[in-house]
């Protein structure tokens, strides 16, 4: 059923595992992720950036698609639709459309303005029983035009934002969106331990989950990371499987030009990627 992400992430902290946020980009993505969550009895978070929401026809279209699919495919595991890197206006619009979980990304504001805006979004969301993620220290790479260099969040600033009542917190610890460069230094676990010390049992969020080595993922989970965002990896596996299908000439056989057949190998590749991540994160059979 559609839920806020608050309880699933508190359970993850208590159980020392993480729930995957897998960003959706279209019908194939949504169907693949929901079915994989059900098959693996795992809670799941469907991430939606504002750019992806525009592409898919707006927040209401997404809620309708997800709710319709959940009913049709009999999805019974907990599912949260979560606005990813939401602007101030975007966060309000997504909640109005039925998103029960939102991220307000005020990381590009000065800390005082980030605090003021986050506080208001938290009040609006909690009045509806929805969950809120905030961010301190911009995550590196590019996410819908917002470019960050992989900052290390200040633990005291994390506490200031945590104290506003946010339900989970994204803190930069050297992670970046997209593919990691060859000279990437890895995650800063000292910074993560300091942030956990300041924020207590608040679930922490690791953005840029694509390409982080498994040992680092497990160490991050041991230090309070309860939500890990994956997007690029699903895109890469979808693209590779689609390319292989076309390059092999299979799209020219029979009616394989039908998009339902043309996109099937890519969709299966997404399912395989999501299952692999759920296994690494430890969320299988935690629904």
SERO-4910 file (N, C-alpha, C, O; in steps of 0.05 Angstrom, whole numbers):
BEGIN
 pado doro    nc1    nc2    nc3   cac1   cac2   cac3    cc1    cc2    cc3    oc1    oc2    oc3
  Unk    A     17    -24      0      0      0      0     18     25      0     41     24      8
  Unk    A      6     47    -10     21     72    -10     23     84     18      3     87     31
  Unk    A     47     89     27     52     99     54     72    122     53     84    127     32
  Unk    A     75    135     76     98    154     78    122    136     84    120    113     90
  Unk    A    146    148     81    170    132     85    180    131    114    199    117    120
  Unk    A    166    145    132    176    148    159    180    121    173    202    115    183
  Unk    A    159    105    175    160     80    190    180     60    177    195     47    191
  Unk    A    179     58    150    197     38    137    226     44    143    242     26    145
  Unk    A    233     70    145    261     77    150    268     74    180    291     68    186
  Unk    A    249     79    197    255     74    226    259     44    230    277     36    246
  Unk    A    243     28    217    246     -1    219    274     -9    208    287    -27    219
  Unk    A    282      4    187    308     -2    174    331      4    193    350    -11    195
  Unk    A    330     27    207    351     34    226    352     13    248    373      3    256
  Unk    A    328      6    259    327    -14    280    337    -41    271    350    -56    286
  Unk    A    332    -48    246    340    -75    236    366    -75    222    375    -96    212
  Unk    A    380    -52    221    407    -50    208    407    -59    178    424    -74    170
  Unk    A    387    -48    164    387    -52    135    379    -25    122    374     -6    137
  Unk    A    378    -24     96    370      1     83    348     -5     62    347    -27     50
  Unk    A    330     14     58    309     12     37    320     27     13    330     49     15
  Unk    A    317     15    -10    325     28    -35    305     48    -45    281     42    -45
  Unk    A    314     71    -52    298     89    -68    307     86    -97    329     92   -104
  Unk    A    288     76   -114    294     72   -142    278     93   -158    253     92   -157
  Unk    A    292    110   -172    278    131   -187    263    119   -210    272    101   -224
  Unk    A    238    130   -214    223    120   -237    223    142   -259    224    166   -254
  Unk    A    223    132   -284    225    150   -307    202    146   -327    196    164   -343
  Unk    A    188    124   -325    166    118   -343    151     93   -332    156     84   -311
  Unk    A    132     84   -349    116     60   -341    133     36   -336    129     21   -316
  Unk    A    152     31   -354    169      6   -351    184      6   -325    185    -14   -311
  Unk    A    195     29   -318    210     32   -293    192     26   -269    199     10   -251
  Unk    A    169     38   -269    150     35   -247    141      6   -243    142     -5   -221
  Unk    A    134     -6   -265    124    -34   -264    147    -52   -255    142    -70   -238
  Unk    A    171    -49   -266    194    -66   -259    200    -64   -229    205    -85   -216
  Unk    A    200    -40   -219    208    -36   -191    187    -47   -172    193    -60   -152
  Unk    A    161    -41   -178    140    -51   -161    139    -81   -160    136    -94   -139
  Unk    A    141    -94   -184    140   -123   -185    164   -136   -171    161   -156   -157
  Unk    A    187   -124   -173    211   -134   -160    209   -132   -129    217   -150   -114
  Unk    A    197   -110   -120    193   -106    -91    174   -128    -81    179   -140    -60
  Unk    A    153   -133    -95    133   -153    -87    146   -181    -87    143   -197    -68
  Unk    A    160   -187   -109    173   -214   -111    193   -219    -89    197   -242    -81
  Unk    A    206   -198    -79    226   -200    -58    217   -192    -31    232   -191    -12
  Unk    A    190   -187    -29    178   -180     -3    193   -158     11    200   -159     34
  Unk    A    199   -137     -5    215   -114      5    200    -88      4    186    -83    -16
  Unk    A    202    -72     25    191    -45     23    207    -30      1    230    -37     -4
  Unk    A    195    -10    -11    209      5    -32    200     34    -33    177     40    -27
  Unk    A    218     51    -42    212     79    -46    216     85    -76    237     80    -87
  Unk    A    195     96    -88    196    105   -116    204    134   -116    188    151   -108
  Unk    A    228    140   -126    237    168   -126    228    181   -152    229    169   -174
  Unk    A    220    206   -150    211    222   -174    224    249   -172    218    265   -154
  Unk    A    241    255   -192    252    283   -193    232    300   -206    213    291   -220
  Unk    A    235    327   -203    215    345   -216    218    343   -247    197    345   -260
  Unk    A    242    338   -257    245    335   -286    231    310   -296    218    311   -317
  Unk    A    233    288   -281    220    263   -289    189    266   -287    174    255   -303
  Unk    A    180    282   -267    151    286   -264    140    301   -288    119    295   -298
  Unk    A    155    321   -297    147    336   -321    145    317   -345    126    317   -360
  Unk    A    165    300   -348    166    281   -370    142    262   -370    131    255   -391
  Unk    A    134    254   -346    113    234   -343     85    246   -342     65    232   -339
  Unk    A     83    273   -344     57    285   -345     47    296   -319     23    301   -315
  Unk    A     65    301   -300     58    314   -275     54    295   -252     52    271   -255
  Unk    A     53    307   -228     52    291   -203     26    274   -202     28    251   -193
  Unk    A      4    285   -210    -21    270   -208    -21    246   -226    -31    224   -218
  Unk    A    -10    248   -250     -8    226   -269      8    203   -256      2    180   -260
  Unk    A     29    210   -242     47    190   -229     32    176   -207     33    151   -205
  Unk    A     19    191   -190      4    178   -168    -17    160   -179    -21    137   -169
  Unk    A    -31    168   -200    -52    151   -212    -40    126   -224    -51    104   -221
  Unk    A    -17    129   -238     -4    105   -250      5     86   -228      0     62   -231
  Unk    A     17     96   -207     27     78   -186      4     64   -171      5     40   -167
  Unk    A    -16     79   -164    -39     67   -150    -53     47   -168    -61     25   -158
  Unk    A    -56     53   -193    -69     34   -212    -54      9   -215    -65    -13   -214
  Unk    A    -27     11   -217    -10    -13   -220    -10    -30   -194    -11    -54   -196
  Unk    A    -10    -16   -172     -9    -31   -146    -34    -48   -143    -33    -70   -133
  Unk    A    -57    -36   -151    -82    -51   -150    -81    -74   -170    -88    -97   -164
  Unk    A    -73    -69   -195    -74    -88   -216    -55   -112   -211    -62   -135   -215
  Unk    A    -31   -106   -202    -11   -127   -198    -11   -137   -169      6   -153   -161
  Unk    A    -31   -129   -153    -34   -138   -125     -8   -134   -109      3   -153    -98
  Unk    A      2   -109   -109     26   -102    -94     18    -96    -65      3    -77    -60
  Unk    A     28   -113    -47     20   -110    -19     42   -100     -1     38    -94     22
  Unk    A     67    -99    -12     89    -89      5     87    -59      8     73    -46     -8
  Unk    A     99    -47     29     97    -18     32    112     -3      9    135     -9      3
  Unk    A     98     16     -3    109     32    -25    106     62    -18     84     70    -11
  Unk    A    128     77    -20    126    106    -17    133    119    -43    153    112    -56
  Unk    A    117    139    -52    125    155    -75    138    180    -63    126    194    -46
  Unk    A    163    185    -70    179    205    -57    190    226    -77    203    218    -97
  Unk    A    184    251    -72    195    272    -89    225    275    -83    233    278    -60
  Unk    A    241    273   -104    270    273   -101    281    301   -108    275    312   -129
  Unk    A    297    312    -90    309    339    -94    288    360   -101    291    375   -120
  Unk    A    266    360    -85    245    379    -91    251    407    -85    265    413    -65
  Unk    A    241    425   -102    243    454    -95    221    460    -75    204    443    -69
  Unk    A    221    485    -65    201    493    -46    172    491    -57    155    480    -45
  Unk    A    168    501    -82    142    500    -95    136    471   -103    113    462   -100
  Unk    A    156    457   -113    152    429   -122    143    412    -99    126    395   -102
  Unk    A    155    416    -75    147    400    -52    118    404    -45    104    384    -39
  Unk    A    109    429    -46     81    434    -39     62    422    -60     41    411    -54
  Unk    A     69    425    -86     53    414   -107     51    384   -107     30    372   -112
  Unk    A     74    371   -101     74    342    -99     56    332    -77     42    312    -80
  Unk    A     57    345    -54     40    337    -31     11    340    -39     -6    323    -32
  Unk    A      4    362    -52    -24    366    -61    -33    344    -79    -57    337    -80
  Unk    A    -15    333    -95    -22    312   -115    -23    284   -102    -32    266   -116
  Unk    A    -14    282    -77    -16    255    -64     10    241    -59     10    218    -51
  Unk    A     33    255    -63     59    244    -55     59    244    -24     57    265    -12
  Unk    A     63    221    -12     63    220     17     90    223     29     94    222     54
  Unk    A    110    227     12    137    231     22    151    251      3    149    248    -22
  Unk    A    165    270     14    178    290     -3    206    297      8    211    297     32
  Unk    A    223    303    -11    249    314     -3    249    344    -10    244    351    -34
  Unk    A    253    361      9    258    389      3    288    393      4    301    390     24
  Unk    A    299    401    -19    328    405    -21    334    435    -19    333    449    -39
  Unk    A    339    443      5    347    471     10    377    474     13    386    494     23
  Unk    A    392    454      3    421    454      8    436    477     -6    458    484      2
  Unk    A    423    488    -27    436    510    -41    430    538    -28    441    558    -37
  Unk    A    412    538     -8    407    563      6    428    566     29    440    546     37
  Unk    A    431    590     39    446    594     63    432    579     85    407    575     84
  Unk    A    447    569    106    435    552    126    410    564    139    391    550    146
  Unk    A    410    591    144    387    604    157    362    601    140    340    594    150
  Unk    A    364    605    113    341    603     96    333    574     92    309    568     90
  Unk    A    352    556     91    347    527     89    330    519    113    310    504    111
  Unk    A    338    529    137    323    522    162    294    533    161    276    518    167
  Unk    A    291    558    153    264    570    152    246    555    133    223    549    140
  Unk    A    256    550    109    239    536     89    233    507     97    211    497     93
  Unk    A    254    494    107    250    466    115    229    464    137    212    446    137
  Unk    A    231    483    156    212    483    179    183    485    169    165    471    178
  Unk    A    179    502    149    152    506    138    142    481    124    119    472    127
  Unk    A    160    469    108    153    444     93    146    421    113    128    406    108
  Unk    A    162    419    134    158    398    155    130    402    167    115    382    171
  Unk    A    123    427    174     96    432    186     74    424    167     54    411    175
  Unk    A     77    432    142     56    425    122     53    395    118     31    384    117
  Unk    A     76    381    116     76    352    111     66    337    136     49    319    133
  Unk    A     75    344    159     67    329    183     37    333    190     24    316    202
  Unk    A     26    356    181     -3    360    185    -19    340    169    -42    333    176
  Unk    A     -7    330    147    -20    310    130    -11    281    136    -21    262    124
  Unk    A      8    278    154     19    252    160     40    242    139     45    218    136
  Unk    A     52    261    125     71    255    104    100    258    116    104    271    137
  Unk    A    119    245    103    147    246    113    164    265     96    159    270     73
  Unk    A    185    276    110    202    296     97    232    288    100    241    280    121
  Unk    A    246    291     77    275    288     76    287    315     71    277    330     54
  Unk    A    308    322     85    322    347     80    351    341     73    360    318     77
  Unk    A    365    361     63    393    356     55    411    377     66    405    401     66
  Unk    A    434    368     75    455    387     84    481    380     69    489    357     68
  Unk    A    493    400     57    517    395     41    510    383     14    501    360     13
  Unk    A    513    397     -8    502    388    -33    517    362    -42    541    359    -38
  Unk    A    501    344    -53    512    319    -63    525    324    -90    514    339   -106
  Unk    A    548    313    -95    562    319   -120    548    309   -145    528    294   -143
  Unk    A    559    317   -168    548    309   -193    525    327   -201    521    349   -190
  Unk    A    509    319   -221    487    336   -230    461    321   -227    458    298   -234
  Unk    A    442    335   -215    415    324   -210    395    346   -219    392    366   -206
  Unk    A    383    341   -242    364    361   -253    375    389   -254    362    409   -246
  Unk    A    400    392   -263    412    418   -267    426    430   -242    440    450   -244
  Unk    A    422    416   -219    435    426   -194    462    411   -193    463    387   -191
  Unk    A    484    426   -194    511    414   -195    524    417   -168    526    440   -157
  Unk    A    534    395   -156    549    397   -131    574    381   -133    576    363   -150
  Unk    A    594    388   -117    620    375   -120    626    353   -100    648    344    -98
  Unk    A    605    343    -86    610    322    -67    620    333    -40    641    324    -30
  Unk    A    605    351    -29    613    364     -4    611    345     20    596    326     19
  Unk    A    626    352     41    623    337     66    605    355     84    612    378     90
  Unk    A    583    344     92    564    360    108    575    366    136    590    349    147
  Unk    A    569    389    146    577    397    173    558    383    194    534    386    192
  Unk    A    569    368    212    553    353    231    535    371    248    512    363    255
  Unk    A    545    395    256    528    413    272    505    424    256    483    427    266
  Unk    A    510    430    230    488    438    212    467    416    209    443    421    208
  Unk    A    477    391    207    459    368    205    441    367    230    417    361    227
  Unk    A    452    372    253    436    372    278    415    394    277    392    390    286
  Unk    A    423    417    267    404    440    266    380    433    248    357    439    255
  Unk    A    385    420    226    363    412    208    347    388    220    323    388    218
  Unk    A    361    369    232    348    346    245    329    356    266    307    345    269
  Unk    A    337    376    281    320    386    303    295    400    294    277    406    310
  Unk    A    292    404    268    267    416    257    245    395    255    222    402    248
  Unk    A    252    370    260    232    349    259    231    334    232    211    320    227
  Unk    A    252    337    215    252    321    190    252    292    197    262    284    218
  Unk    A    242    275    179    240    247    184    265    231    176    270    210    187
  Unk    A    280    241    157    305    229    149    322    251    136    312    271    125
  Unk    A    348    247    136    367    268    129    388    258    109    401    238    114
  Unk    A    390    272     87    411    267     67    435    285     74    432    309     76
  Unk    A    458    272     79    482    288     86    504    280     67    510    257     63
  Unk    A    517    300     55    539    295     37    563    283     52    573    295     71
  Unk    A    572    260     43    597    248     55    616    240     33    630    220     35
  Unk    A    617    257     12    634    251    -11    621    235    -33    634    228    -53
  Unk    A    595    230    -30    580    215    -50    571    234    -73    567    258    -68
  Unk    A    569    223    -97    560    240   -120    539    225   -137    538    201   -137
  Unk    A    523    241   -151    504    230   -169    518    221   -195    539    232   -203
  Unk    A    506    201   -208    518    192   -234    541    173   -230    543    161   -209
  Unk    A    557    170   -251    580    152   -250    602    164   -233    607    188   -234
  Unk    A    616    147   -217    638    157   -201    663    159   -218    669    140   -233
  Unk    A    678    181   -216    703    184   -231    725    165   -220    723    156   -198
  Unk    A    745    160   -237    767    142   -229    781    152   -204    792    135   -189
  Unk    A    783    178   -200    798    189   -178    781    194   -153    789    208   -135
  Unk    A    757    182   -152    739    185   -129    752    175   -103    764    154   -103
  Unk    A    750    191    -82    764    184    -57    749    164    -39    760    155    -19
  Unk    A    724    159    -46    708    141    -29    691    157     -9    694    181     -7
  Unk    A    675    143      6    658    156     26    674    163     51    693    149     58
  Unk    A    666    185     64    680    194     88    665    183    112    646    196    121
  Unk    A    675    161    123    660    148    145    664    163    172    647    161    190
  Unk    A    686    177    174    690    193    198    668    215    200    657    220    221
  Unk    A    663    228    176    642    248    175    615    236    181    599    248    195
  Unk    A    610    212    170    584    199    175    581    192    204    559    195    215
  Unk    A    602    182    217    600    176    246    595    201    262    579    200    282
  Unk    A    607    223    255    602    249    269    573    257    266    560    267    285
  Unk    A    563    254    241    535    262    236    516    244    252    496    254    263
  Unk    A    522    218    253    504    200    268    505    207    298    485    205    312
  Unk    A    529    215    308    531    223    336    514    246    342    501    248    363
  Unk    A    512    266    324    496    290    328    466    285    324    450    299    337
  Unk    A    459    267    306    431    264    299    417    240    312    393    236    308
  Unk    A    432    224    327    420    201    341    409    180    323    423    170    305
  Unk    A    384    173    327    372    151    312    358    160    287    343    144    275
  Unk    A    362    185    279    349    195    255    359    179    231    383    177    227
  Unk    A    341    168    214    351    153    190    366    172    171    357    194    166
  Unk    A    389    163    162    405    179    144    403    168    115    397    144    111
  Unk    A    407    185     96    403    178     68    429    181     52    443    201     55
  Unk    A    434    161     36    458    161     18    448    165    -10    437    147    -23
  Unk    A    453    188    -21    448    194    -49    471    183    -66    493    179    -56
  Unk    A    466    180    -92    487    171   -110    496    143   -105    520    137   -103
  Unk    A    476    124   -102    482     97    -94    494     80   -116    503     58   -111
  Unk    A    495     90   -141    506     75   -163    536     74   -162    549     95   -161
  Unk    A    547     50   -162    576     47   -164    591     48   -137    616     48   -137
  Unk    A    577     51   -115    591     50    -89    597     21    -82    578      5    -82
  Unk    A    622     14    -76    628    -14    -70    612    -25    -47    604    -11    -28
  Unk    A    606    -51    -48    588    -65    -29    598    -61      0    582    -56     18
  Unk    A    625    -63      5    635    -60     32    628    -32     43    621    -29     67
  Unk    A    630    -12     26    624     16     35    594     19     41    587     32     60
  Unk    A    578      6     24    548      7     29    542     -5     57    527      6     72
  Unk    A    555    -28     62    549    -42     88    559    -26    112    546    -25    133
  Unk    A    582    -13    108    592      4    130    574     28    135    569     36    158
  Unk    A    564     40    113    546     63    115    521     55    130    511     70    147
  Unk    A    510     31    124    485     21    137    491     18    167    474     24    183
  Unk    A    515      8    174    521      4    202    523     31    217    521     31    242
  Unk    A    526     53    202    528     79    215    502     96    211    503    120    212
  Unk    A    480     82    207    454     95    208    442    102    181    420    114    180
  Unk    A    455     95    159    442     99    132    420     79    128    424     55    129
  Unk    A    395     89    124    372     72    122    358     74     95    339     59     89
  Unk    A    368     93     78    356     97     52    378    102     32    395    120     37
  Unk    A    379     87     11    400     90     -9    387     94    -37    370     78    -45
  Unk    A    395    116    -50    382    123    -75    398    112    -99    422    114   -101
  Unk    A    383     99   -117    394     87   -141    378     97   -165    354     94   -166
  Unk    A    392    108   -185    378    116   -209    396    109   -234    387     94   -251
  Unk    A    420    120   -234    438    116   -257    442     87   -264    442     79   -287
  Unk    A    445     70   -244    451     41   -249    428     28   -264    433     11   -282
  Unk    A    403     35   -257    380     23   -271    380     34   -300    373     19   -319
  Unk    A    386     59   -303    387     71   -330    408     57   -348    403     51   -371
  Unk    A    432     53   -336    453     40   -351    446     11   -359    451      3   -382
  Unk    A    434     -4   -340    427    -32   -347    404    -33   -367    404    -50   -385
  Unk    A    385    -15   -365    363    -13   -385    374     -7   -413    367    -20   -432
  Unk    A    392     13   -414    404     21   -440    420     -2   -452    419     -7   -476
  Unk    A    436    -16   -435    453    -37   -446    437    -60   -457    443    -71   -478
  Unk    A    415    -68   -443    398    -90   -452    383    -82   -478    380    -99   -496
  Unk    A    374    -58   -479    360    -48   -503    379    -47   -527    371    -56   -549
  Unk    A    402    -37   -522    423    -36   -543    429    -64   -554    431    -69   -578
  Unk    A    433    -83   -536    440   -110   -544    417   -123   -560    423   -137   -580
  Unk    A    393   -118   -553    370   -129   -567    369   -118   -596    364   -133   -615
  Unk    A    373    -92   -599    372    -79   -625    397    -87   -642    395    -93   -666
  Unk    A    420    -86   -629    445    -93   -644    445   -122   -654    458   -128   -674
  Unk    A    431   -139   -640    430   -167   -648    410   -171   -671    408   -193   -683
  Unk    A    395   -150   -678    376   -151   -700    349   -163   -692    332   -167   -709
  Unk    A    345   -169   -666    320   -182   -657    296   -164   -660    273   -173   -663
  Unk    A    301   -137   -661    278   -119   -665    266   -122   -693    244   -113   -697
  Unk    A    281   -135   -711    271   -138   -738    257   -164   -743    246   -170   -764
  Unk    A    257   -181   -722    243   -207   -724    214   -205   -716    208   -192   -696
  Unk    A    196   -216   -732    168   -217   -725    157   -189   -719    162   -170   -734
  Unk    A    143   -187   -696    132   -161   -687    148   -150   -664    137   -136   -647
  Unk    A    174   -155   -663    190   -145   -641    195   -115   -642    207   -103   -623
  Unk    A    184   -101   -662    184    -72   -662    163    -61   -643    164    -37   -636
  Unk    A    144    -78   -635    124    -70   -616    138    -61   -590    154    -76   -580
  Unk    A    132    -37   -580    147    -27   -557    145    -46   -533    164    -47   -517
  Unk    A    123    -61   -531    121    -80   -508    143   -101   -510    152   -111   -490
  Unk    A    150   -108   -535    172   -128   -539    199   -115   -540    219   -126   -529
  Unk    A    200    -92   -553    225    -77   -556    237    -69   -528    261    -70   -524
  Unk    A    219    -62   -510    228    -52   -484    230    -74   -462    239    -69   -440
  Unk    A    221    -98   -469    221   -120   -449    248   -127   -438    251   -130   -414
  Unk    A    269   -130   -455    295   -137   -444    306   -116   -425    318   -122   -405
  Unk    A    302    -90   -432    310    -69   -414    295    -69   -387    307    -65   -366
  Unk    A    270    -75   -389    253    -77   -365    263   -100   -346    265    -96   -322
  Unk    A    269   -122   -359    280   -145   -343    307   -138   -331    313   -146   -308
  Unk    A    323   -122   -345    349   -113   -335    346    -95   -310    361    -97   -291
  Unk    A    325    -78   -311    319    -61   -287    312    -79   -263    322    -75   -241
  Unk    A    296    -99   -268    287   -118   -247    312   -131   -234    314   -134   -210
  Unk    A    330   -140   -251    354   -154   -241    371   -135   -225    382   -143   -204
  Unk    A    374   -110   -234    389    -90   -219    377    -84   -192    390    -83   -171
  Unk    A    350    -80   -192    336    -74   -167    338    -97   -147    342    -93   -123
  Unk    A    335   -122   -157    337   -145   -139    365   -147   -127    368   -152   -103
  Unk    A    385   -142   -143    413   -143   -133    417   -122   -111    429   -128    -90
  Unk    A    406    -98   -115    409    -76    -95    394    -83    -70    404    -79    -48
  Unk    A    370    -93    -73    354   -100    -49    368   -121    -32    367   -120     -8
  Unk    A    381   -140    -46    396   -161    -32    420   -149    -16    424   -155      7
  Unk    A    435   -131    -30    458   -118    -17    449   -100      7    461   -100     28
  Unk    A    427    -86      3    417    -67     24    405    -82     47    402    -71     69
  Unk    A    397   -108     43    386   -124     65    356   -120     69    345   -127     90
  Unk    A    342   -110     48    313   -104     52    295   -127     43    271   -126     46
  Unk    A    307   -149     32    291   -172     23    277   -184     47    290   -188     68
  Unk    A    252   -191     44    235   -203     66    233   -185     91    230   -195    113
  Unk    A    234   -159     86    230   -140    109    204   -125    107    198   -107    123
  Unk    A    187   -132     87    162   -118     84    142   -125    106    120   -114    106
***
